[in-house]
């Protein structure tokens, strides 16, 4: 069963006092299983975005402690900053990451709200997917009037908090109010302008954001607002859905920015928001100089941005993820104001296991590890790695061909082959470590206790299951390496003829991977007691082996005719 993970992104009303920020953010890691991912303070906004992740119940415990500590250390009656706010912990959204739905996450948000309201005496408004009435879904409605308007708001029956006190008592004067929600992954994203004018930044924000701007009778910002039959202000929608935005001046940087919340990046992505802002800014005589990401971002959003700008440049998409990220960073100007470190800003990189994989070794260290006294990595891992090198050569030829002068009309054809090559390469790199992991599972089985008949039975089953898996992995290496030969074949026939030898070496590496992995399938299959399984996997392996040898011979004949 997939582990349930929730991300929590509390925004606290303190962005200048590092000691307070550290005390508030670090408390979440006192709860077992919670990982603090990011702490992003802003001096001008006097606000810090904190990101942590864990299993739902632990996240609720950690969020409670954070809200408690923030209320202890932050006095809202003395707070000022550029960002709208009404509480020491201003907002505390919960975001489903894996194994849990948005609806389930909303229930945890409601539990957290009730806990904070009752135990800490802090008024709580539930918003977005945790909201219990329609008008409270929009955070702007809940936060309207900000901290300064709380006394009046809390006394209004229509804005009675969902949990906690409905009076502006001594405790609330200090803590303010907290808004808690469950929501989809949101990207807080600022676009930098070559102006100091908040009014001009706002004009662009109104052009872009979904809510647009109020319609006026003379079409000018200071004109009389047009009302509909119900007395509501008529609005002119902005260009992009699922986008909220305002303009502000950041004294820290000496520029105006447009601050966006991209509330659903499957509807409006970061790169689309950036490009549309560039267009509108240009029309208004302004220039976008770069952008700023607040908090963390999913890897796929960065890869999508890289692909977007590569397509605009008519360049191959079949390059490594690290290169796509570089393209995204430079194209979006994410390093305009300060360095952008993918290891600290991309959620999958921050969360990844600290244990070192074989494929993370240097070439020298990998060779040394293989040559050492331990039995792993062995032939299976080496076969997978040789296969990854083979298809990497084929992918290289595809990328070189896509970039060749005079072949501009063919770049998409070669890009598609390069993308296929990258997929094969990534699969084979995964199998390098997985082959060693599968061998280690067999060793773990042999180390299990065998003092009783029951223990012996459990041990024997574990050994057999591990042996089957250790046979299936090299079969997967065989199949992947064999399939990857299509990339090299396509490049031999259609790619740069000056790179024939590179594609040819790629074929030989793929062939070596298949034959090497075939040895592993055969040697492991002989220890499997389930003969039906053993016969079937050996037959499948032999079919792949025969196909590979035939393909190799075909390629050798072709190479001989060309060289």
Buried (B, 14 or more C-beta within 10 A) or exposed (E): EEEBBBBBBBBBBBBBBEEBBEBBBBBBBEBEBBBBBBBBBBBBBBBBBBBBBBBBBBBBBBBBBBBBBBBBBBBBEEBEBBBBBBBBBBBBBBBBBEBBEBEBBBBBBBBBBBBBBEEBBBBBBBBBBBBEEEEBBBBEBBBEBBBEBBEEBBEEEEBBBBBBBBEBEEBBBBBBBBBBBBBBBBBBBBBBBEBEBBEBBBBBBBBBBBBBBBBBEEEEEEEEEBEEEEEEEEBBEBBBEBBBBBBBBBEEBEBBBBBBBBBBBEBBBBBBBBBBBBBBBEEBEBEBBBBBBBBBBBBEBBBBBBBBBBBEEEBBBBBEBEEBBBBBBBBBBBBBBEEBEBEEBBBEBBBEEEEEBBBEBEEEEBEEBBEEEEEBBBBBBBBBBBBBBBBBBBBBBBBBBBBBEEBEEBBEBBBBBBBBBBBBBBBBBBBBBBBBBBBBBBEEBEEBEBEEEEEEEBBBEBBBEBBBBBBBBBBBBBBBBBBBBBBBBBBBEBBBEEBBEBBBBBBBBBBBBBBBBBBBBBBBBEBBEEEEBBEEBBEBBEEBBEBBEEBBEEBBEBBEEEE
